[in-house]
């Protein structure tokens, strides 16, 4: 049986080695037969024969394991060689892919305002109460500061509830004139069919010397923006209230689903609310140390724009990762 070791060492493939394993170690293999023949060995010779068989088994097992490891390594190297990709090789094949509808919508919004010479400003996701509330004319008793709306940390910090703090930081770092937008993620403790704890906003700000910026400027730019995003829709401004703007307005467009005739989506009013805006409150300018200036601000939810532009009925579809939806945007 000792020639089995030479045969194991000379095996060239895993299949050949497996055949040898069965022939040697199988239930009907050479070793099994040798141990079975122990019953025919005279009693005085059994200890010697048993010892020799065990030593032989150990030698065969060691030879098999070493050869198996060697052939496994060679097989792996062979497979890796066959699967090797030349990453420098140019491929003319078109690659299939697309932006997520929310990111695609945000890019379109940013592109519009950048074309009008608005700068794009960013800020931290974790804010303090001054930048997120106090500087924006949101006093301690304001409902927006309630724990049910805001994610607070133990040290008094919080996840920003809007991107308006970026406007505060920009005004504290720069002098007028300022023309900027602040896109990014925001967080609120709210979750239902039309709300999610994290969503995206784009807010805009224009500040210049007093008298150079008016509500008429704001109205023109927002009407042009909404026509660019939604096409031939009617636009209306409704008086509203925001702590950081005065006067304030909510902006509606005629329903893109029913063309203003009234349907379930627009609650049969013929109108869809899309953003809020107004002239920056004087208390906001005082908080950042500005004097003798005027300005306007506006803000919108990117997910809402994405839902309307792509006629997606359920907000949750935008972040569930359902490939049946995402594949439509390739």
Backbone bond lengths (Angstrom), bond angles and torsions (degrees), N, CA, C in turn:
res aa  C-N    CA-C-N  psi(-1)  N-CA   C-N-CA  omega(-1)  CA-C   N-CA-C  phi
1 X - - - 1.473 - - 1.526 112.49 -
2 X 1.333 117.49 -13.77 1.447 118.83 -175.68 1.530 112.42 -65.60
3 X 1.349 116.91 -21.88 1.473 117.92 178.30 1.527 111.73 -69.77
4 X 1.348 117.16 -11.67 1.465 120.25 175.93 1.535 110.84 -64.09
5 X 1.317 116.64 -32.57 1.464 119.25 179.57 1.527 110.09 -63.27
6 X 1.350 115.85 -42.73 1.462 118.95 178.02 1.516 111.45 -63.88
7 X 1.330 116.32 -38.49 1.465 120.02 179.36 1.535 111.00 -65.87
8 X 1.349 116.24 -38.48 1.464 120.10 177.53 1.523 109.97 -63.14
9 X 1.338 116.81 -46.56 1.450 120.72 -178.00 1.522 112.99 -65.07
10 X 1.322 116.54 -26.49 1.466 119.41 -178.02 1.534 113.07 -92.88
11 X 1.350 118.09 0.60 1.468 121.19 178.83 1.525 109.82 -63.01
12 X 1.329 116.56 138.08 1.456 120.82 -175.27 1.527 113.55 -108.13
13 X 1.348 117.48 -17.14 1.466 120.68 -179.14 1.514 109.59 -134.14
14 X 1.312 114.91 160.35 1.473 120.44 177.25 1.522 111.14 -65.24
15 X 1.334 117.08 -34.73 1.469 119.87 177.95 1.527 110.67 -64.23
16 X 1.321 116.26 -42.65 1.469 119.86 178.66 1.524 110.46 -64.60
17 X 1.319 117.18 -39.72 1.462 121.15 179.23 1.527 110.84 -66.63
18 X 1.334 116.62 -37.44 1.461 119.65 178.74 1.519 110.91 -65.31
19 X 1.323 117.48 -37.97 1.479 120.12 177.02 1.518 110.72 -62.84
20 X 1.333 116.97 -40.31 1.466 120.37 177.29 1.521 111.33 -65.71
21 X 1.328 116.61 -38.60 1.472 119.24 179.07 1.528 111.47 -60.29
22 X 1.333 115.67 -44.00 1.473 119.55 179.60 1.519 110.58 -64.90
23 X 1.362 115.83 -41.30 1.466 120.01 -178.35 1.525 111.91 -66.51
24 X 1.324 116.64 -29.91 1.470 119.62 -177.19 1.518 111.99 -94.95
25 X 1.364 116.57 -50.67 1.464 120.59 -170.31 1.527 113.67 -101.89
26 X 1.327 117.76 -5.19 1.453 119.73 -178.88 1.524 113.68 -65.80
27 X 1.340 115.05 168.87 1.472 119.60 -179.03 1.525 112.01 -59.04
28 X 1.323 115.84 -29.96 1.463 119.58 178.79 1.530 110.96 -110.43
29 X 1.325 116.64 20.40 1.451 120.84 -177.02 1.525 112.97 -80.70
30 X 1.342 113.42 179.81 1.456 120.99 -175.88 1.523 111.62 -61.21
31 X 1.306 118.22 -42.80 1.465 120.56 -178.89 1.520 111.54 -65.71
32 X 1.320 115.75 -42.16 1.464 118.97 179.34 1.527 110.97 -61.59
33 X 1.326 116.90 -41.03 1.467 120.33 179.02 1.531 110.99 -67.48
34 X 1.358 115.64 -39.13 1.467 118.90 -179.45 1.529 110.51 -63.76
35 X 1.320 116.94 -42.93 1.473 119.09 178.33 1.522 111.31 -68.92
36 X 1.356 116.14 -33.30 1.463 118.70 177.89 1.530 111.49 -66.57
37 X 1.354 117.07 -32.08 1.468 121.12 -179.90 1.522 113.14 -75.19
38 X 1.326 116.96 -4.02 1.466 120.12 177.59 1.522 112.34 -58.91
39 X 1.330 115.78 -25.96 1.477 118.73 -179.14 1.530 111.95 -67.03
40 X 1.343 117.16 -20.29 1.464 120.75 -179.37 1.531 112.90 -92.72
41 X 1.339 116.46 -5.90 1.463 120.49 -178.88 1.541 109.35 -81.12
42 X 1.342 117.24 135.79 1.472 119.84 177.61 1.530 110.47 -55.07
43 X 1.310 118.02 144.08 1.479 121.38 -175.87 1.508 113.53 -54.93
44 X 1.316 118.04 -38.65 1.460 118.66 -176.77 1.532 112.24 -70.78
45 X 1.347 118.65 -17.43 1.459 121.28 -179.31 1.542 112.93 -99.32
46 X 1.341 116.23 -11.85 1.468 119.57 -175.64 1.533 113.96 -57.23
47 X 1.339 120.78 -46.01 1.471 119.29 179.62 1.517 112.77 -57.42
48 X 1.347 116.73 -42.60 1.450 119.90 -178.94 1.519 110.94 -66.34
49 X 1.344 116.94 -45.40 1.472 120.95 -179.27 1.524 110.86 -65.13
50 X 1.330 117.88 -40.49 1.463 122.08 -179.71 1.534 110.71 -63.31
51 X 1.339 115.78 -42.19 1.458 120.11 178.84 1.524 111.07 -62.24
52 X 1.351 116.05 -43.80 1.460 120.32 -179.60 1.536 111.04 -63.85
53 X 1.375 115.10 -40.53 1.465 118.48 179.35 1.538 111.65 -65.10
54 X 1.328 117.05 -41.13 1.471 120.23 179.41 1.525 111.71 -65.10
55 X 1.361 115.42 -40.79 1.462 118.99 177.09 1.527 110.96 -63.52
56 X 1.344 114.57 -40.15 1.463 119.16 178.70 1.528 110.97 -65.31
57 X 1.328 116.71 -40.81 1.466 120.97 178.69 1.526 110.71 -61.83
58 X 1.346 115.53 -42.62 1.461 119.50 178.76 1.527 111.53 -63.08
59 X 1.327 116.36 -41.36 1.462 120.41 179.81 1.522 111.48 -65.55
60 X 1.354 114.89 -42.66 1.463 119.00 178.05 1.529 111.64 -64.22
61 X 1.333 116.26 -41.59 1.474 120.65 179.83 1.517 110.77 -63.77
62 X 1.334 117.06 -43.23 1.455 121.30 179.50 1.525 110.83 -63.59
63 X 1.332 115.88 -43.71 1.468 119.73 179.35 1.527 110.85 -63.62
64 X 1.343 115.82 -41.00 1.474 119.91 179.81 1.530 110.51 -63.74
65 X 1.340 118.12 -47.42 1.469 121.62 -177.54 1.524 111.38 -62.05
66 X 1.343 116.31 -41.41 1.456 119.35 179.65 1.524 111.23 -64.86
67 X 1.345 115.98 -43.74 1.455 119.70 -179.94 1.525 111.20 -67.31
68 X 1.339 116.12 -37.43 1.473 120.39 179.04 1.530 110.01 -62.41
69 X 1.329 117.88 -45.49 1.462 121.16 178.90 1.530 110.89 -62.36
70 X 1.332 116.65 -39.52 1.462 120.91 179.75 1.521 111.26 -64.79
71 X 1.336 116.94 -46.15 1.461 120.58 -178.34 1.534 111.18 -70.75
72 X 1.347 118.11 -33.97 1.465 120.97 176.33 1.524 110.51 -61.72
73 X 1.334 116.07 -42.42 1.459 120.76 179.53 1.527 110.71 -64.41
74 X 1.338 116.09 -43.95 1.460 119.77 178.71 1.523 111.45 -63.59
75 X 1.336 116.28 -39.57 1.467 120.68 179.79 1.527 110.61 -65.25
76 X 1.350 116.32 -41.68 1.459 119.96 178.56 1.525 110.87 -63.58
77 X 1.321 116.87 -44.13 1.461 120.30 179.14 1.521 111.38 -62.50
78 X 1.337 115.27 -38.52 1.463 119.85 178.86 1.530 110.61 -64.80
79 X 1.342 116.04 -42.60 1.466 119.64 -179.59 1.528 111.27 -67.36
80 X 1.338 116.67 -41.75 1.456 119.71 178.49 1.517 111.63 -63.58
81 X 1.321 116.27 -37.28 1.446 120.34 177.94 1.520 111.36 -64.44
82 X 1.349 114.94 -40.03 1.459 119.09 -179.78 1.528 111.72 -69.15
83 X 1.356 117.07 -29.93 1.459 121.67 -177.97 1.518 112.44 -94.35
84 X 1.302 117.49 2.78 1.460 120.95 -177.00 1.526 110.71 -61.67
85 X 1.336 115.16 137.18 1.460 121.42 -179.39 1.522 108.71 -118.25
86 X 1.291 115.43 130.95 1.462 120.63 175.14 1.529 107.71 -84.54
87 X 1.344 116.30 99.67 1.464 119.97 -174.89 1.524 112.23 -68.58
88 X 1.320 117.36 -14.45 1.466 119.97 178.74 1.523 112.17 -88.31
89 X 1.342 116.86 -5.40 1.457 120.56 -177.71 1.523 109.92 -75.97
90 X 1.300 117.44 125.94 1.472 121.80 179.53 1.525 109.99 -72.26
91 X 1.322 115.25 134.29 1.464 120.32 177.74 1.521 109.01 -119.63
92 X 1.322 117.51 122.00 1.465 119.92 -179.69 1.526 112.39 -81.28
93 X 1.330 117.61 -1.73 1.462 119.76 -176.60 1.531 110.16 -68.65
94 X 1.327 118.16 133.03 1.477 120.07 177.66 1.529 109.94 -66.87
95 X 1.314 116.04 140.20 1.453 120.93 178.94 1.529 109.37 -97.12
96 X 1.319 115.81 131.68 1.454 121.17 -178.75 1.518 109.33 -88.29
97 X 1.316 117.28 127.23 1.454 120.82 179.58 1.515 109.68 -178.39
98 X 1.326 116.33 167.22 1.453 120.13 -178.63 1.512 109.65 -162.29
99 X 1.317 115.73 158.10 1.448 121.17 172.52 1.518 110.13 -74.36
100 X 1.325 115.89 151.50 1.462 119.44 171.91 1.524 108.09 -63.27
101 X 1.345 119.08 143.22 1.467 120.62 -176.27 1.526 113.53 -55.81
102 X 1.343 117.92 -32.76 1.469 119.31 178.33 1.517 110.50 -68.34
103 X 1.344 117.13 -45.68 1.457 120.37 179.57 1.529 111.08 -67.51
104 X 1.322 116.58 -35.37 1.462 120.09 177.90 1.531 110.06 -64.61
105 X 1.332 116.18 -42.06 1.462 120.43 178.44 1.520 110.94 -65.28
106 X 1.342 116.43 -42.98 1.466 119.24 178.74 1.521 111.05 -61.25
107 X 1.328 117.38 -41.13 1.469 120.40 179.10 1.528 111.10 -61.16
108 X 1.334 116.37 -39.77 1.467 119.72 179.97 1.526 110.87 -66.38
109 X 1.335 116.12 -38.83 1.467 119.82 178.46 1.527 109.58 -65.39
110 X 1.334 116.18 -46.30 1.464 120.53 -179.60 1.528 110.38 -61.70
111 X 1.334 116.76 -43.49 1.472 120.26 -178.96 1.527 111.12 -58.35
112 X 1.343 116.47 -38.93 1.470 118.63 -179.00 1.524 110.89 -62.03
113 X 1.328 116.27 -49.72 1.467 118.77 -175.08 1.531 112.31 -74.88
114 X 1.313 117.38 -31.15 1.465 119.16 175.33 1.530 109.97 -63.86
115 X 1.333 116.61 -34.77 1.468 119.70 178.45 1.519 111.63 -65.49
116 X 1.336 117.73 -18.90 1.467 122.21 177.30 1.528 111.27 -99.94
117 X 1.335 115.60 16.29 1.465 121.82 175.54 1.527 113.16 73.21
118 X 1.326 117.72 25.36 1.454 120.92 170.34 1.525 108.20 -80.51
119 X 1.312 117.35 136.59 1.462 120.94 174.15 1.520 108.90 -83.61
120 X 1.327 116.69 156.70 1.466 122.70 178.23 1.523 107.94 -106.25
121 X 1.328 117.19 115.51 1.463 122.59 -177.39 1.524 109.79 -112.90
122 X 1.327 116.06 147.67 1.460 121.62 178.89 1.525 109.51 -129.42
123 X 1.336 115.54 164.64 1.459 120.62 179.64 1.512 110.67 -154.30
124 X 1.331 117.52 177.82 1.471 121.27 -176.81 1.522 112.37 -70.37
125 X 1.340 115.66 149.41 1.462 120.81 175.82 1.523 111.30 -76.09
126 X 1.337 116.61 -32.03 1.463 121.39 177.72 1.522 108.06 -95.55
127 X 1.326 115.93 120.81 1.458 120.95 -173.78 1.533 111.10 -119.40
128 X 1.336 115.33 174.62 1.461 121.34 170.96 1.523 108.28 -109.04
129 X 1.351 115.77 168.91 1.454 119.86 -174.28 1.529 112.05 -67.20
130 X 1.331 117.80 -29.82 1.458 119.03 -179.36 1.526 110.94 -62.39
131 X 1.328 117.07 -53.11 1.463 120.01 -176.92 1.526 112.36 -70.65
132 X 1.337 117.01 -34.46 1.462 120.37 -174.92 1.528 112.51 -84.17
133 X 1.348 117.46 -28.38 1.461 119.95 -174.94 1.529 113.41 -128.77
134 X 1.328 116.93 -62.47 1.460 120.72 -167.94 1.526 112.66 -60.03
135 X 1.324 117.30 -46.51 1.460 119.76 -179.08 1.527 112.14 -67.62
136 X 1.325 116.97 -16.47 1.460 121.53 -179.56 1.529 111.40 -99.49
137 X 1.347 115.83 20.98 1.458 121.75 176.34 1.527 112.51 63.76
138 X 1.336 115.27 35.30 1.464 121.76 176.37 1.531 107.79 -109.54
139 X 1.318 118.25 95.12 1.468 120.77 -177.41 1.527 112.40 -69.75
140 X 1.327 115.50 172.74 1.466 121.03 -175.72 1.513 112.78 -56.90
141 X 1.317 117.71 -33.69 1.461 121.06 -173.88 1.535 113.29 -86.35
142 X 1.335 117.04 0.67 1.470 118.69 -175.90 1.532 110.16 -70.70
143 X 1.340 118.85 137.59 1.482 121.92 -177.84 1.524 113.78 -57.27
144 X 1.332 118.53 -28.77 1.467 120.65 -178.04 1.521 111.78 -65.70
145 X 1.342 117.31 -16.69 1.456 120.35 -179.68 1.524 111.52 -92.04
146 X 1.318 117.33 3.66 1.457 121.04 179.46 1.522 110.70 -67.10
147 X 1.347 116.62 147.01 1.472 121.60 -178.33 1.531 112.42 -60.15
148 X 1.330 117.75 -24.21 1.468 119.63 -178.46 1.526 111.62 -70.36
149 X 1.341 118.23 -17.45 1.452 121.21 -177.09 1.524 112.90 -104.63
150 X 1.331 116.83 -24.42 1.459 120.76 -169.97 1.521 111.46 -120.46
151 X 1.322 115.95 139.15 1.466 121.86 172.42 1.530 108.87 -84.67
152 X 1.341 116.96 109.30 1.458 121.37 179.55 1.528 110.86 -101.18
153 X 1.332 115.43 150.46 1.460 121.91 171.51 1.526 109.02 -103.04
154 X 1.324 115.87 164.75 1.459 120.61 -177.12 1.523 112.37 -64.49
155 X 1.323 117.81 -27.45 1.468 120.82 -178.14 1.524 112.75 -86.54
156 X 1.324 117.33 9.70 1.456 120.80 179.51 1.508 114.32 91.32
157 X 1.321 118.26 -11.21 1.465 121.53 175.97 1.528 109.80 -73.97
158 X 1.312 117.28 169.27 1.458 121.53 -176.55 1.516 110.30 -153.69
159 X 1.341 115.31 158.22 1.459 119.62 168.73 1.523 107.30 -74.71
160 X 1.332 117.40 132.76 1.460 119.71 -177.50 1.531 110.10 -60.60
161 X 1.331 115.62 139.19 1.465 120.92 -178.96 1.524 112.15 -95.69
162 X 1.317 117.02 -7.30 1.459 122.80 174.90 1.525 106.87 -159.31
163 X 1.323 117.11 172.63 1.472 119.19 178.93 1.525 111.51 -93.22
164 X 1.332 117.18 8.26 1.469 120.65 177.63 1.523 113.51 -58.89
165 X 1.364 120.40 -32.71 1.467 118.70 176.50 1.533 113.29 -55.63
166 X 1.328 117.15 -28.20 1.466 119.59 177.55 1.526 109.50 -65.11
167 X 1.339 117.32 -35.93 1.462 120.35 176.89 1.529 110.66 -64.22
168 X 1.343 116.43 -41.69 1.464 120.52 178.77 1.520 110.33 -62.43
169 X 1.328 116.84 -48.13 1.463 120.31 -179.35 1.528 111.30 -62.06
170 X 1.332 117.03 -38.59 1.464 120.33 -179.86 1.525 110.53 -66.10
171 X 1.344 117.15 -44.09 1.467 119.70 -179.89 1.525 111.68 -65.88
172 X 1.345 117.50 -32.79 1.459 120.40 179.32 1.528 112.03 -73.92
173 X 1.339 116.72 -18.56 1.460 120.95 -178.35 1.522 113.08 -103.09
174 X 1.339 117.38 -19.43 1.454 120.75 -176.00 1.529 110.36 -126.76
175 X 1.294 115.95 159.67 1.450 121.83 175.15 1.531 109.01 -103.55
176 X 1.337 116.87 151.61 1.466 119.02 177.43 1.527 110.52 -60.63
177 X 1.341 119.17 154.76 1.465 125.08 4.85 1.532 113.03 -80.51
178 X 1.344 115.04 147.80 1.466 121.80 178.71 1.523 108.27 -127.02
179 X 1.297 114.67 132.78 1.471 121.30 175.92 1.519 105.76 -137.70
180 X 1.333 118.31 104.91 1.461 121.21 -169.84 1.528 112.15 -147.28
181 X 1.341 115.12 158.12 1.460 122.55 166.52 1.524 107.63 -126.78
182 X 1.334 115.30 155.05 1.469 120.40 -179.18 1.523 109.46 -131.99
183 X 1.330 117.79 88.67 1.471 120.96 177.80 1.525 110.91 -83.69
184 X 1.330 116.55 151.11 1.465 118.41 175.57 1.513 113.07 160.67
185 X 1.338 114.11 178.47 1.460 121.76 -178.85 1.527 110.35 -83.47
186 X 1.337 115.71 145.01 1.459 122.41 175.88 1.530 108.34 -135.17
187 X 1.342 116.32 165.74 1.461 120.32 -170.65 1.531 110.43 -137.47
188 X 1.337 115.61 135.98 1.465 121.01 175.07 1.525 109.50 -146.71
189 X 1.321 115.52 149.34 1.463 120.27 -178.45 1.527 109.07 -83.37
190 X 1.305 114.89 75.41 1.462 120.89 -175.94 1.520 108.44 -152.11
191 X 1.323 117.28 132.05 1.463 119.64 -178.50 1.520 110.05 -152.75
192 X 1.331 117.20 114.09 1.457 122.63 174.55 1.526 107.76 -159.29
193 X 1.330 116.47 -160.24 1.464 120.40 -175.25 1.530 112.68 -62.20
194 X 1.324 116.87 -28.57 1.461 119.63 -175.49 1.531 112.93 -118.70
195 X 1.339 117.71 5.71 1.466 120.79 -179.82 1.517 110.26 -135.38
196 X 1.311 115.70 151.27 1.458 122.05 178.45 1.525 108.45 -140.20
197 X 1.338 118.98 149.12 1.467 120.72 -176.39 1.529 114.09 -60.94
198 X 1.318 117.47 -28.02 1.463 120.22 175.27 1.518 108.87 -125.75
199 X 1.316 115.70 132.72 1.459 119.76 176.09 1.523 107.92 -148.84
200 X 1.308 117.51 -173.41 1.465 121.05 -173.74 1.527 110.28 -126.07
201 X 1.307 115.00 142.12 1.459 121.50 177.82 1.529 110.07 -127.75
202 X 1.315 113.84 156.62 1.462 120.78 166.05 1.524 105.75 -128.29
203 X 1.329 116.33 118.70 1.459 121.04 178.08 1.524 108.67 -116.22
204 X 1.313 115.10 147.57 1.455 120.26 -178.07 1.512 111.95 -124.60
205 X 1.320 116.22 155.18 1.465 122.14 -179.07 1.521 109.85 -147.32
206 X 1.328 115.46 135.11 1.467 122.39 172.96 1.517 107.81 -130.00
207 X 1.325 117.38 124.70 1.467 122.44 179.22 1.527 108.48 -134.00
208 X 1.337 114.80 135.42 1.464 120.07 176.85 1.521 108.27 -153.75
209 X 1.325 116.67 -175.75 1.458 120.54 179.00 1.526 110.55 -57.27
210 X 1.316 114.58 150.18 1.462 119.80 -177.35 1.524 110.74 -55.93
211 X 1.334 114.38 130.71 1.454 120.29 179.45 1.511 114.76 95.55
212 X 1.337 117.41 -13.89 1.458 120.00 -178.40 1.533 113.12 -89.02
213 X 1.331 117.08 -15.02 1.468 121.06 -179.79 1.524 107.74 -123.94
214 X 1.318 116.77 128.70 1.463 120.54 -176.94 1.527 110.77 -132.42
215 X 1.333 113.94 169.52 1.467 119.09 176.76 1.528 110.63 -64.58
216 X 1.305 116.69 -29.01 1.476 120.01 177.41 1.523 110.46 -63.22
217 X 1.358 116.88 -40.12 1.470 119.80 176.18 1.523 110.13 -60.35
218 X 1.337 115.38 -46.26 1.463 120.78 -179.87 1.519 111.11 -60.30
219 X 1.322 116.44 -45.59 1.465 121.05 -178.13 1.525 111.20 -61.23
220 X 1.332 116.49 -42.29 1.474 119.16 -178.11 1.524 110.66 -64.66
221 X 1.335 116.57 -47.61 1.456 119.39 -173.32 1.530 110.74 -67.54
222 X 1.341 117.65 -36.29 1.465 119.58 -179.83 1.527 111.28 -72.23
223 X 1.325 117.51 -37.09 1.468 119.46 176.77 1.530 110.35 -63.00
224 X 1.333 116.54 -44.86 1.463 119.68 178.98 1.525 110.74 -64.21
225 X 1.318 116.84 -40.50 1.467 121.07 178.52 1.525 111.65 -61.14
226 X 1.325 117.48 -46.26 1.470 120.90 -177.88 1.527 111.09 -68.52
227 X 1.318 117.90 -34.47 1.464 119.33 176.12 1.527 110.42 -68.31
228 X 1.329 116.82 -33.75 1.468 120.44 177.55 1.520 110.83 -66.82
229 X 1.335 116.57 -39.70 1.462 120.99 -176.10 1.525 112.51 -79.80
230 X 1.359 117.50 -38.56 1.465 120.62 -170.82 1.524 114.07 -116.83
231 X 1.298 117.52 -1.60 1.450 119.18 178.50 1.523 112.70 83.77
232 X 1.321 116.63 -144.73 1.467 123.03 -174.14 1.532 110.18 -82.00
233 X 1.320 116.14 82.45 1.471 121.80 177.59 1.517 108.88 -121.72
234 X 1.337 115.27 155.56 1.461 120.08 172.39 1.527 108.41 -82.72
235 X 1.321 116.39 147.63 1.467 122.39 -178.90 1.520 108.33 -126.66
236 X 1.338 115.74 134.99 1.457 119.05 175.98 1.525 110.28 -135.33
237 X 1.333 115.73 150.86 1.458 123.05 178.62 1.527 108.22 -112.72
238 X 1.335 115.92 127.40 1.464 120.98 178.93 1.525 109.60 -113.91
239 X 1.329 119.17 133.31 1.456 120.65 176.92 1.533 110.83 -57.11
240 X 1.322 115.92 139.12 1.455 120.72 -178.92 1.529 108.76 -149.11
241 X 1.339 116.15 -169.97 1.467 120.50 179.10 1.517 109.89 -136.12
242 X 1.335 115.86 127.66 1.460 123.33 168.72 1.530 106.50 -133.98
243 X 1.319 118.23 137.89 1.474 120.03 -176.24 1.522 113.52 -60.59
244 X 1.342 117.53 -27.11 1.459 120.03 -172.85 1.520 113.33 -98.64
245 X 1.344 118.69 0.46 1.464 121.29 176.54 1.521 109.95 -135.16
246 X 1.331 116.08 147.94 1.468 122.31 176.98 1.530 108.81 -161.46
247 X 1.349 119.14 115.57 1.459 126.04 0.32 1.531 112.26 -73.78
248 X 1.338 115.13 162.20 1.461 121.51 -178.33 1.518 109.95 -124.33
249 X 1.328 115.22 156.89 1.462 119.70 179.46 1.526 109.85 -149.80
250 X 1.315 114.52 149.30 1.461 121.02 168.04 1.521 107.42 -102.83
251 X 1.318 116.26 142.85 1.465 121.05 -173.94 1.523 108.97 -112.80
252 X 1.321 115.95 129.92 1.465 122.62 178.67 1.523 109.86 -116.69
253 X 1.338 114.52 154.91 1.459 120.67 169.22 1.517 108.25 -121.59
254 X 1.316 116.78 154.46 1.459 119.66 175.70 1.523 108.96 -63.52
255 X 1.311 116.98 140.71 1.465 122.26 -172.71 1.533 110.82 -56.60
256 X 1.334 115.48 125.17 1.462 119.77 -177.80 1.526 111.49 -78.46
257 X 1.340 116.59 -11.49 1.459 120.18 -179.76 1.524 111.60 -87.61
258 X 1.332 116.94 -43.28 1.474 120.30 -176.92 1.517 112.61 -110.84
259 X 1.359 117.01 4.94 1.468 122.25 -179.92 1.526 112.01 59.24
260 X 1.334 115.81 32.12 1.453 120.09 175.79 1.507 115.00 88.38
261 X 1.344 117.82 3.16 1.469 120.18 -177.95 1.521 112.95 -83.19
262 X 1.339 117.28 -18.87 1.457 120.42 -179.59 1.519 111.85 106.43
263 X 1.336 116.50 122.13 1.462 120.90 179.29 1.529 108.41 -152.50
264 X 1.334 116.53 -177.70 1.465 121.53 -177.97 1.522 111.12 -63.94
265 X 1.330 116.67 -39.05 1.461 120.32 -176.67 1.528 111.56 -61.86
266 X 1.324 116.89 -42.26 1.474 120.95 -178.87 1.516 112.08 -95.47
267 X 1.337 116.72 14.39 1.478 121.98 -178.91 1.524 111.28 55.94
268 X 1.340 114.77 33.73 1.466 122.72 176.28 1.529 112.85 61.73
269 X 1.332 117.10 24.96 1.463 120.87 176.48 1.512 112.01 -96.99
270 X 1.337 116.85 -22.49 1.457 121.10 -176.15 1.512 113.56 85.49
271 X 1.362 116.93 2.09 1.473 121.07 -177.07 1.516 111.15 -130.27
272 X 1.348 116.00 148.45 1.462 122.67 176.35 1.523 109.02 -125.26
273 X 1.328 117.14 125.93 1.460 120.93 176.84 1.531 109.20 -74.76
274 X 1.336 117.79 132.97 1.460 120.22 -175.87 1.530 114.31 -125.62
275 X 1.326 118.86 -25.31 1.474 118.80 -179.92 1.518 110.76 -163.90
276 X 1.342 115.08 168.36 1.453 122.30 175.49 1.515 109.71 -121.59
277 X 1.347 116.34 154.54 1.460 119.42 -176.28 1.517 109.94 -159.36
278 X 1.320 115.70 176.64 1.452 120.61 175.96 1.513 111.44 164.20
279 X 1.343 114.99 176.83 1.458 121.70 175.45 1.522 108.41 -85.31
280 X 1.325 117.02 134.29 1.459 121.66 -174.58 1.528 109.65 -59.89
281 X 1.345 115.66 130.52 1.459 121.96 -179.65 1.528 110.36 -65.15
282 X 1.328 116.37 144.41 1.464 120.96 -178.74 1.523 112.24 -62.30
283 X 1.355 118.05 -28.17 1.471 120.79 178.63 1.526 111.31 -66.11
284 X 1.330 117.33 -30.05 1.468 120.56 177.04 1.524 109.64 -68.15
285 X 1.318 116.54 -42.49 1.463 119.75 179.02 1.532 111.03 -65.28
286 X 1.341 117.14 -36.55 1.462 120.23 177.35 1.527 110.90 -63.31
287 X 1.341 116.99 -38.33 1.465 121.28 -177.64 1.524 112.21 -64.75
288 X 1.343 116.81 -28.63 1.474 119.94 -178.84 1.522 112.14 -102.62
289 X 1.348 116.85 2.73 1.459 120.21 176.30 1.511 115.24 82.41
290 X 1.348 117.96 22.03 1.458 121.13 179.00 1.531 109.68 -90.61
291 X 1.330 115.78 144.14 1.461 121.82 175.10 1.521 109.46 -135.72
292 X 1.345 114.35 148.76 1.469 121.49 175.92 1.529 112.31 54.97
293 X 1.328 115.49 45.31 1.471 120.92 177.40 1.521 108.94 -129.90
294 X 1.297 115.56 164.27 1.467 122.32 171.69 1.517 107.83 -139.34
295 X 1.319 115.93 158.58 1.458 118.60 -178.58 1.511 112.18 -170.59
296 X 1.308 114.98 164.25 1.464 119.69 174.92 1.526 109.69 -124.58
297 X 1.330 115.20 160.14 1.464 121.81 178.32 1.517 108.54 -141.52
298 X 1.320 115.48 154.56 1.464 120.94 177.00 1.526 108.98 -150.87
299 X 1.304 115.73 160.21 1.463 119.68 179.89 1.519 110.90 -152.65
300 X 1.339 114.98 147.22 1.468 120.04 -178.88 1.520 109.76 -145.70
301 X 1.335 115.72 156.63 1.457 121.87 175.81 1.519 110.61 -94.61
302 X 1.325 116.06 124.10 1.466 119.73 -175.32 1.531 110.45 -67.67
303 X 1.343 117.22 -40.04 1.470 119.35 -179.50 1.525 111.46 -59.97
304 X 1.336 116.22 -39.32 1.466 118.83 179.38 1.526 110.40 -64.66
305 X 1.311 116.62 -42.10 1.469 119.50 177.12 1.528 110.59 -62.06
306 X 1.352 116.66 -41.53 1.464 119.96 179.80 1.522 110.91 -63.08
307 X 1.332 116.80 -42.47 1.464 120.37 179.13 1.520 111.36 -61.13
308 X 1.333 116.99 -42.97 1.462 120.65 -178.03 1.521 111.70 -72.39
309 X 1.345 116.73 -42.45 1.468 119.83 -177.47 1.518 111.74 -67.06
310 X 1.343 116.98 -34.08 1.465 120.49 -177.82 1.527 112.52 -107.06
311 X 1.351 116.27 5.45 1.469 122.47 177.97 1.531 111.35 52.98
312 X 1.337 115.38 52.39 1.459 122.88 175.76 1.514 108.10 -95.29
313 X 1.329 119.69 119.57 1.467 120.93 -170.94 1.522 115.62 -77.66
314 X 1.343 118.62 -24.28 1.462 121.37 -173.65 1.522 109.85 -122.50
315 X 1.334 117.12 123.35 1.465 121.77 -179.10 1.516 111.97 -57.16
316 X 1.339 117.08 -37.07 1.466 120.54 -176.70 1.521 112.27 -62.63
317 X 1.320 117.58 -24.00 1.465 120.46 179.72 1.528 111.63 -62.03
318 X 1.339 117.23 -22.34 1.457 120.64 -175.75 1.517 113.08 -77.37
319 X 1.341 117.72 -19.59 1.461 118.25 -178.74 1.523 113.65 -127.72
320 X 1.325 118.35 9.35 1.464 120.89 176.73 1.518 112.39 -81.73
321 X 1.334 118.07 -15.97 1.459 121.30 178.97 1.519 114.08 73.74
322 X 1.325 118.18 26.13 1.463 121.75 179.66 1.533 109.43 -71.66
323 X 1.339 116.27 116.61 1.465 119.85 -176.71 1.522 112.11 -63.52
324 X 1.338 117.75 -26.35 1.465 119.67 179.47 1.522 110.44 -63.27
325 X 1.323 116.98 -31.50 1.468 120.37 176.17 1.528 110.25 -81.59
326 X 1.328 117.12 -49.37 1.462 121.38 -172.81 1.518 111.66 -64.67
327 X 1.351 117.98 -33.04 1.458 120.59 -178.93 1.525 111.93 -65.60
328 X 1.332 118.19 -17.76 1.451 120.79 178.32 1.528 112.76 -73.94
329 X 1.353 116.45 -10.85 1.464 119.93 -176.43 1.524 111.83 -107.77
330 X 1.340 117.63 17.70 1.470 119.93 177.80 1.522 110.00 -70.41
